[in-house]
Amino acid sequence: MQVTSDNYEALYVLARRVGACLIQHELMLVTAESCTGGWLGQAVTSVPGSSSWYERGFITYSNLSKQEILGVQSATLAQYGAVSSQTAQEMVLGALNRSHAQIGVSITGIAGPDGGTIDKPVGMVCFAWTTKTGYVQQEIYHYLGGREAIRYQAVTTALNGILMLIDSISMTG
């Protein structure tokens, strides 16, 4: 996959949908990013008026920043690694607890071209979505393509996951 201007337009349209949905449900969003390096925050802030639904974002690329800024436990990083469901969950919970948002998403993965292993190959990205009410959804994806394509797909997945999370919480109450 090659990221084109059409992909950027699709990302903008998706971010706009996320914003409209957050506004409709009177929710604020917080993001915690690692491998995407702020691309998710950039995507949502490209939408005019996003300050009414995007509370803040954290870019925690190093393990130390995940610990210091988001409160990810050193034991979690030692046992499971930075690219794990456990770390993604601690990242999103930390972001939510350090913000005024009601809904959050985290992304941590291996965008490449190096850094992959047999157990955690390049393209593996872990996500967690959560709400202030304590609902947590986690997913692991394995994307194909180069670094930019993997990061683009991760941002798209994060945004779609926000829509699905809002839909599921609005269905349950």
N, C-alpha and C positions, 0 to 999 in steps of 0.2 A: 504494500500500500504506500502510495506517495501522498503526502498531505498537500492539498491544492487550495486555491482561493475558495473553491466551492465548499471544501471541508470547513474552512473558517466561517463561511456564511452559515453553514448548517449548525455549527457550534453556537453562533450568535443567536440563531432562531431557537435553539434548544435552551440556551441560557435565558432568553426572553420568556419562554414558556415556564421555566422554573420560577422566575421572578413573579409572573402573573399568578401562579399557583400559590406561592408563599404569601403574596399580598392577599389573595382570596381567603386564605386560612389564618391571616394575621400572624405569620411566623417570620422569625429572623433566622438567617443561616450563618453558620460558622464553618470554616474549612480548615483542615490540617493536611498539609501536603509534604511529601518527601520527593519521590522520583519525578513528579510533575513540576516541581520548582516554582510554583506560583501560577502556572498556566490556568488552573481552575479559577483562581481569584481574578486573573486577567479576563477570563471568559465572562464571568458574571459582572465584573465592573465595566465591561464594554457596553452593557445595557444602560441607557440613560435612566436615571432614577433608581439605580440599584441600591443606593444608600438607604432606601426605605425598606429593603428586605435582606441586604447583606451586611451583617454586623461586623465581622472581621475574619481575617485569615492568618494562619500560621504556616510558615515555611520552615520545616525542621528537617534539614537534609542529613545532618550528622546524628549519630547516636546520642552524643552529649546534648545537642539541642533538643532532641526528643525528650530526654530526661529533664533538662533544666526548664524548658518552656512548657512542655505538656504534661510532665510528671510521669512519663513512661518509666517503669521500674527497671533498674539495672538487671535484676534477676530475670525479667521477661526477655530483655535483649540478650542476655547470656544464654538462656535456655532455648529460646525460639528464634532469635535473630531479628534484625530490623524488618525483614520482609517476612511477615507472618500475620496470621489472623489475630493472634494475641496482641501484637504490637499495634496493629491497625485499631483494635478495639480500645486499647489504652490511649492511643493518640486522639481518637474522636471523643472519648469521655473527658480527657484532659482539656481539649479545646472547648467543649461545651461548658465544663466547669469554670473555665477562665474567660467566659464571655457572657453576654446577655442574650444569646440566641436560644431558640427553643429546638432547633434541629441542626445536626452536624454531619459532616462526612470527612473521612480520612482516606488517604491514598499513600501506600508505600509499596515499592516494587523495584524491579531490576529492568531499567530501560536499555541497558547495553551501551555500546556494543560489547563491553567486558563485564565481568562481575558475576556471571551466571555459574551455576554448578549443576551437577546431575539432579540433585534434589530441588534446586531453585534455579531454573534456567532463565536466561534472558527472556523477557516478555512476561514473566510471572509478576502479577500485581495483586495486592491484597487491599480490600476496601472494607470500611465499616461505616454504617449510617446509624444515627441514634437520635432519640428525642429526649427532652427533659423529663418525660414520663418514664424513661428507662427502657424503652423498646430499642433493641439493637439488632441490626441485620448485617451479616458479614458475607462476603463473597471473595473468591479467588478466581482470577482470570489468567489465561495464558494467551498472550497476543503474539501475532507474527508481524514481522517488518523490522525496519530500522528504528533507531532511537526516537525520532520525531513521530513516527507512526504509532509506536507503543504508547508514548506519552499522550498523543491525540486521542487514541482509543480509550485510555484511562480517564481522561477528562470527560469524554462523552459518556462513559459508563457511570462516572460519579454523578453527572447531571441527571441521567435517566434514573439512577437509583434514588435520587432525591424525589423525583416525581412519583416513583413507585411507593416510596416510604410515606409520602403525604397521602397518597391514595389509600394505602392500607390503614393509616391511622384515622382517616376520615370515615372509612368504612366501619371501623370498630367503635367509633364513639366520637 
